[in-house]
Amino acid sequence: MLVDGKWTEDWQPVQATDAKGGFVRQVSGFRNWITPDGAAGPSGESGFEAEAGRYHLYVALVCPWASRTLITRKLKQLETVVSVSVVEPALSDQGWRFGDYPGSDRDTLNGVTYLHEIYTRADPVHTGRATVPVLWDKRRMTIVNNESADIVRMFDIGFGALASRMELYPAPLQADIDALDARIYPSLNNGVYRTGFATTQGAYEAAFADVFGMLDELEVRLGERGPYLFGDALTEADVRLFVTLVRFDVAYHGLFKCNLRRLADYPALSAYLSRILLVPGIRETVDIDHIKRGYYSIKALNPNGIVPLGPDLPGLDPVTLHGNGTGRSS
Ligand SMILES: N[C@@H](CCC(=O)N[C@@H](CS)C(=O)NCC(=O)O)C(=O)O
């Protein structure tokens, strides 16, 4: 992580634990908002008005939080408005790196090698992890925001007429979407990380119970009503859930020891996953090779870096889906 703008290498994700050995996720540091007229958003400063070509998104295709922003960019038809760069899938000794791994990019915008250099361009004395996603302002040469939940929301409502009219967070559903997310995030989206990064048996078992308790509940919910979490319209809640489900059998079941059941063992959740993969734009954001390589490069969990060959995922062939999730033509 960065400490006062200097990169320190002696940090591993698994070190961020509480007194009981439970994984603790860092709070994001840049919280400005793009708005149609440049007014300040719910947090941060004013002056980030929506403009085509002004903003750039840095993502890792392995990362579920970054993938939420990439999916929203697609659904809101912002591909020509917000440009994208993809880092290499494996975390290096200096964190996320730009490079030539298939499906990754060099940083042609700022010309840096590591994502932490983007953070220190924005704040030369920054302290914190250099996480993806990062939303960059080419005009002010700074980070607008590095919290995926905010970026998803500003892609949904901050770009006015530059974006499609599809609403991912419609007013009548907002309270229900927030209430459901407040339960799915800790138990499942972050629950798989709490399971995988637990350093005590007790913390692992508690997180494991949360993960499968929520999957069981969602299986019933989607079996009874659908096709999406809130009926006929795809919402932000589906985007948030999807990115975890699509990684489940590939990474969380094995590496994170979430192995009571596979997602493939849940018929309604599996059907839901296939349905979302068919929504135009979404499938191209999923790169199974980046997901596998990224997760299985976490040295604390997999010291020798062996990447498993399975599972067999009908419809998600790693080769045909390689890295074309960003709206580029490669
Ligand atoms: N709160 C952040 C979390 C993002 C996050 O944890 N990203 C991970 C990848 S999935 C990361 O970049 N980790 C780099 C590191 O820990 O050094 C968000 O949702 O945007």
Ligand as a Chemical Component Dictionary entry (heavy atoms), coordinates in Angstrom:
data_LIG
# 
_chem_comp.id                   LIG 
_chem_comp.type                 NON-POLYMER 
_chem_comp.pdbx_formal_charge   0 
_chem_comp.three_letter_code    LIG 
# 
loop_
_chem_comp_atom.comp_id 
_chem_comp_atom.atom_id 
_chem_comp_atom.alt_atom_id 
_chem_comp_atom.type_symbol 
_chem_comp_atom.charge 
_chem_comp_atom.model_Cartn_x 
_chem_comp_atom.model_Cartn_y 
_chem_comp_atom.model_Cartn_z 
_chem_comp_atom.pdbx_ordinal 
LIG N1  N1  N 0 -14.408 -0.163 -1.766 1  
LIG C1  C1  C 0 -13.760 -0.468 -2.961 2  
LIG C2  C2  C 0 -13.056 -1.796 -2.875 3  
LIG C3  C3  C 0 -12.279 -2.099 -4.101 4  
LIG C4  C4  C 0 -11.283 -3.246 -3.875 5  
LIG O1  O1  O 0 -11.172 -3.791 -2.778 6  
LIG N2  N2  N 0 -10.551 -3.606 -4.963 7  
LIG C5  C5  C 0 -9.540  -4.642 -4.854 8  
LIG C6  C6  C 0 -9.657  -5.638 -5.996 9  
LIG S1  S1  S 0 -11.129 -6.589 -5.969 10 
LIG C7  C7  C 0 -8.173  -4.022 -5.025 11 
LIG O2  O2  O 0 -7.960  -3.198 -5.877 12 
LIG N3  N3  N 0 -7.198  -4.468 -4.225 13 
LIG C8  C8  C 0 -5.841  -4.030 -4.363 14 
LIG C9  C9  C 0 -5.070  -4.151 -3.097 15 
LIG O3  O3  O 0 -5.644  -4.622 -2.128 16 
LIG O4  O4  O 0 -3.901  -3.779 -3.091 17 
LIG C10 C10 C 0 -14.785 -0.447 -4.065 18 
LIG O5  O5  O 0 -15.803 -1.143 -3.980 19 
LIG O6  O6  O 0 -14.578 0.269  -5.015 20 
# 
loop_
_chem_comp_bond.comp_id 
_chem_comp_bond.atom_id_1 
_chem_comp_bond.atom_id_2 
_chem_comp_bond.value_order 
_chem_comp_bond.pdbx_ordinal 
LIG N1  C1  SING 1  
LIG C1  C2  SING 2  
LIG C1  C10 SING 3  
LIG C2  C3  SING 4  
LIG C3  C4  SING 5  
LIG C4  O1  DOUB 6  
LIG C4  N2  SING 7  
LIG N2  C5  SING 8  
LIG C5  C6  SING 9  
LIG C5  C7  SING 10 
LIG C6  S1  SING 11 
LIG C7  O2  DOUB 12 
LIG C7  N3  SING 13 
LIG N3  C8  SING 14 
LIG C8  C9  SING 15 
LIG C9  O3  DOUB 16 
LIG C9  O4  SING 17 
LIG C10 O5  DOUB 18 
LIG C10 O6  SING 19 
# 
